[in-house]
């Protein structure tokens, strides 16, 4: 199995991606351990502040049994920084053709955000099959995914934006959902307060829901 297929297969199994904007790179390892203790093994560190690079590097050095990638990758420069820090996948909020082309050329799994049939088709033109659906809740959430399922029968989505413990079950039941991403697994206030035990508890609840849907 190639690098891209391997990562996608892990995502399909694990179903949950903890999206984190880390206020201080020193928190990267305790946070990764907190979600890991709750059974969440895929982490996305967003480029929404100047800590992302060092947070990714800390994960690279720690060699924890997690898959980590970079989110909010809006420039090729950020993509290069993330790749150097060992990011296994990258995500962007919108569809940016030049970054997607750069990622494809470098064999990096890249999930650009789409919010319309037009952006889905632009992504399809480049051969992408898995796309981030963002901002999911504002665009109709599961209803939007159901509506695009038939015309885009060969495309799958990672909904993010407004995903919560309350709605993951509904998303997970849809055949065109690969995995779900969100900050709900490590909420901003708990990250700020360094309440790692509370983060672990939320992740455990989410993993229990995933396992109940799989059965
Ligand atoms: C993202 O980067 O996908 C979103 O910011 C996640 O949205 P959420 O904070 O509502 O989970």
Boltz pocket constraint, residues with backbone or C-beta under 6 A from the ligand:
constraints:
  - pocket:
      binder: B
      contacts: [[A, 19], [A, 46], [A, 71], [A, 72], [A, 134], [A, 160], [A, 161], [A, 162], [A, 163], [A, 181], [A, 182], [A, 183], [A, 184]]
      max_distance: 6.0
